[in-house]
C-alpha cells in the first residue's frame, strides 16, 4: 500500500489491518487513523484521533515538519478513506 516515488517503501496490508484493530480495541474512543510517512525513519506509522477536527489539526500542525507527511486518513470502523 502507498508505494510511490514520494513514499518509496510499501506498507504491508497485514500491518495496516493490525493498526486498524489496535485503534478499534483501544479504551480511548478513537474514530480515525492517519497513516504518516516519516522521511527520516523511512517508515510509516499510525496516528489515532478521536474526532474529525483532529484530522485537519494534525495535517496542519502535527505533520508540519519536513520529515513527516500525512499519506491517508481512514475511518476506523467503515474503513473508508477520508484523505
N, C-alpha and C positions, 0 to 999 in steps of 0.2 A: 504494500500500500504506500502511496505518496511518493514513489520514486520518480524523480525528475532531475533536470540539471540544477535546480535550486536546492534540492534535497537528495543528495546522491545515494543515501542509504535507504533501503526499503524497510518498512515496518511490517513485521510478521503479523498476519491476521490473528494468530493464536495469542500474541501479546496484546493486541488491541482488544480482543474478546475478554482477556483476563482483566484488563483495565476497566472495561465496562462493568464486569461483575463486581470488581472491587468497589466501584462507585455506587452501585446499586445496594451492596450489602453494608455500606458504611452507616454508622449510627448518626452521622451528620446527614441531613436530608438533601444530598446533592441532586441536582436536576440535570446538569450538563457536564460534559467532559471536553476540555480543549486539548488538542494534540499540538505540542510545541516542539519545534526543531531548535536545538542548541548547536550553533555553529562551532563553538569551541570544543564541546564534547563529541560533536559529530554523531548525535543521537537524538531520538525522540523521547519525550516524557509527557505524562498526563498532568493536567491541572483540572481539579474538580471545582465547580462553582455551584452555588445554591440557586441563584436567580439569573434571569436573562440579562438584567442590567450589568451584572458582573462580567458577562461576555465582552461587552464593549469596554468596560473598565480595564480588564486585563489586556485587551488589544492595545488600548491607549497608553496604559501606564506600566503594566507588568512585563510586557514584552517589548518595551520601547528601546531597549538596548540593541546595539547592532548584532549581538550574538544570539538573540532569541527571536523566533518568528512563529506566530500562531499559524499553523498549517490548516487546521479544521476545527470545528466545534460540532458536537453531536448531543442530541437529547439522549440521556442515559436509558430511557425506557422505550421510546419508539425507535431509537437508533437512527432517526432522521438527521441529516446533516443540516446544521444551522448556518455555518460559514464555510 
